C-alpha cells in the first residue's frame, strides 16, 4: 500500500499542505516541476532515438 500511495504522490501532497504556501512560491514550484518534467521527457525521447546512451544497469550484488 505504501508504494501505491507513494506513486500517486500522496505523501508529497501531505507534506506540501502542512504549511501555507504563498501564491508566488506555488507558481515558482509548479514552474520548476514543469521544467523537470520537460527535461525528463526530452531525455527519454533522446534515448529512444539513440542520440544519447541509455543509463547502464547496476550489477545486483548480495543483499545484507
C-alpha positions in Angstrom: 0.0 0.0 0.0 2.9 2.4 0.8 4.3 2.0 -2.7 0.9 2.7 -4.3 0.4 5.9 -2.2 3.9 7.0 -3.0 3.4 6.5 -6.7 0.2 8.6 -6.5 2.1 11.4 -4.8 0.0 11.4 -1.7 2.9 11.7 0.7 4.4 14.7 -1.3 0.9 16.3 -1.3 0.5 15.9 2.5 4.0 17.4 3.1 3.2 20.3 0.9 -0.1 21.1 2.6 1.4 21.2 6.2 2.1 24.9 5.9 0.7 27.8 3.9 2.3 28.3 0.5 2.3 31.8 -0.9 1.0 32.1 -4.4 4.4 33.3 -5.7 6.0 30.2 -4.1 3.4 28.0 -5.7 4.0 29.4 -9.1 7.8 29.0 -8.7 7.4 25.4 -7.6 5.0 24.5 -10.4 7.3 26.1 -12.9 10.2 24.1 -11.6 8.2 20.9 -11.7 7.2 21.6 -15.3 10.8 22.2 -16.3 11.9 18.9 -14.6 9.1 17.0 -16.4 10.0 18.5 -19.8 13.7 17.7 -19.3 12.9 14.1 -18.3 10.6 13.7 -21.4 13.3 15.2 -23.7 16.0 12.9 -22.2 13.7 9.8 -22.6 13.0 10.8 -26.2 16.7 11.3 -27.0 17.4 7.9 -25.5 14.7 6.3 -27.7 16.1 8.0 -30.8 19.6 6.9 -29.9 21.0 10.4 -29.5 22.3 9.7 -26.0 23.2 6.4 -24.4 20.9 4.7 -22.0 22.0 4.5 -18.4 23.9 1.4 -17.5 22.2 -1.1 -15.4 23.6 -1.7 -12.0 25.1 -5.0 -11.1 22.9 -6.6 -8.5 25.0 -7.8 -5.6 24.1 -9.8 -2.5 21.7 -8.1 -0.1 22.6 -7.6 3.5 
